[in-house]
Amino acid sequence: MTGTTSEPTPTGRLVPTPTGYDLILTRTYRAPVDDVWASVTEPERTARWFGPWRGEAAPGRTIEAQMAFEESAPWMPMRIEACEPPHRLAVTTEDEAGVWSLELLLAETDGTTELRLVHHLTSTEDLGSTGPGWEYYLDMLTAARTDGPRPDFDDYYPAQKAYFESLA
């Protein structure tokens, strides 16, 4: 099942930092933090919304993650900068688009877990395509967690491009 009756609403916000900007996207789940952590770190669960990964996962080590929902489903190296279960995962990856520095921050309150994806940016140059991509992937995570229908990327891009460009 693809497509939705209404276009998803972008949630990202841009925060200036001493070295550039943080693009921050948030999702909330009625689930314990350990369960949400497993959704973003266990290869059989990441495969459902992003792609599987392989290798020895530990801070300072590099794994390979597959972008299973991209054209040609490429594998990319992903260096684990920090891993503090079940609250913080920081990774750096590099591809033709450049170096991407990402953090997942999780916090649980009364059985509800907030997940914040923080993309540390040095410029806002590609915000119009990067932002919709993260909205799509986080909604893929939500769909995987709820066994709901997968979102359709065409509902995110180019529909959300202007919103993200306006943040800059």
C-alpha positions in Angstrom: 0.0 0.0 0.0 1.6 3.3 -1.0 0.4 6.9 -0.9 -1.6 8.6 1.7 -4.8 10.6 1.7 -2.9 13.6 3.1 0.7 14.7 2.8 2.8 14.2 5.9 3.5 17.4 7.8 7.2 18.3 8.2 8.4 18.5 11.8 12.1 19.4 11.4 13.6 22.4 13.0 17.0 24.1 12.5 19.1 25.3 15.4 22.3 27.3 14.9 25.4 25.9 16.5 29.0 27.2 16.9 30.0 25.0 13.9 26.9 25.3 11.7 23.4 24.0 12.3 21.6 21.1 13.8 18.6 19.7 11.9 16.4 18.1 14.6 13.5 15.8 13.9 11.5 14.2 16.7 9.1 11.2 17.0 7.3 10.0 20.1 6.5 6.3 20.8 4.3 4.8 23.5 7.0 2.3 24.3 9.9 1.8 26.7 13.2 3.3 25.7 14.8 -0.2 25.5 12.3 -1.2 22.8 12.8 2.0 20.7 16.6 1.6 21.1 16.4 -2.0 19.7 14.4 -0.6 16.7 17.3 1.7 15.8 20.3 -0.6 16.7 19.4 -4.2 16.0 20.1 -5.2 12.4 17.0 -7.3 12.0 14.9 -4.3 13.2 16.7 -1.6 11.3 16.2 -3.7 8.2 12.5 -3.0 8.4 12.8 0.8 8.1 16.3 1.8 7.0 18.3 -1.3 6.1 20.3 -4.0 7.8 23.9 -3.5 8.9 26.9 -5.7 9.3 30.2 -5.6 11.2 31.5 -5.3 14.7 29.5 -2.5 16.3 31.4 -0.6 19.0 32.6 3.0 19.5 35.5 3.8 17.2 34.6 1.0 14.8 33.1 1.1 11.4 30.1 -1.0 10.3 28.4 -1.1 6.9 24.7 -0.1 6.7 22.5 -0.8 3.7 20.2 1.9 2.6 17.6 -0.7 1.6 15.0 1.7 0.4 17.2 3.8 -1.9 17.7 3.1 -5.6 20.3 0.3 -5.9 20.2 -0.3 -2.1 23.8 0.8 -1.6 25.9 -0.2 1.4 27.8 2.6 3.2 30.5 2.7 5.8 29.2 4.1 9.1 31.7 5.0 11.9 30.3 4.7 15.4 31.4 7.8 17.3 29.5 7.1 20.5 27.1 4.4 21.8 25.5 4.9 25.2 22.6 2.4 25.3 19.7 3.1 25.4 20.0 6.9 25.2 22.6 8.0 22.6 24.0 6.8 19.3 26.3 9.0 17.3 27.6 8.0 13.8 29.5 9.5 10.9 29.0 8.4 7.4 30.5 9.5 4.1 29.0 9.2 0.6 28.9 11.2 -2.6 26.8 13.8 -0.8 29.6 14.4 1.7 30.2 13.6 5.4 27.1 13.2 7.5 27.3 13.5 11.3 24.2 12.1 13.0 23.0 11.5 16.5 20.0 9.6 17.8 18.9 10.7 21.3 16.3 8.8 23.2 14.5 9.7 26.5 11.7 7.9 28.3 9.1 9.5 30.5 6.2 7.5 32.0 6.4 4.7 29.3 6.7 7.1 26.4 10.0 7.5 24.5 11.0 10.5 22.6 13.5 9.9 19.8 15.4 12.9 18.4 17.4 12.6 15.2 20.0 15.3 15.1 21.9 15.9 11.8 24.9 18.1 12.5 25.3 20.3 9.4 28.1 22.6 8.4 25.8 24.4 5.9 22.1 24.5 4.9 22.9 23.9 1.2 21.1 20.6 0.8 18.4 21.1 3.5 15.6 21.0 0.9 16.4 17.4 0.1 17.9 16.2 3.4 15.0 17.2 5.6 12.3 15.4 3.6 14.5 12.3 3.5 14.8 12.2 7.3 11.0 12.8 7.7 10.5 9.8 5.4 12.9 7.5 7.2 11.5 8.4 10.6 8.0 7.8 9.3 9.3 4.4 8.0 10.5 3.7 11.5 7.0 4.5 12.9 5.4 2.3 10.3 7.8 -0.6 11.1 7.1 -0.2 14.8 3.3 -0.2 14.3 3.1 -2.6 11.4 1.4 0.3 9.5 1.6 1.0 5.8 4.9 2.2 4.5 5.1 5.8 3.6 5.7 6.8 -0.1 8.8 9.0 -0.6 6.9 10.9 -3.3 4.7 12.3 -0.5 7.8 13.9 1.1 9.9 15.1 -1.8 9.5 17.6 -3.4 6.4 18.5 -1.3 8.5 19.3 1.8 11.4 21.0 0.0 10.1 24.6 0.4 9.4 24.0 4.1 13.0 22.9 4.8 14.5 25.6 2.6 12.5 28.2 4.5 14.2 27.1 7.8 17.6 28.4 6.5 
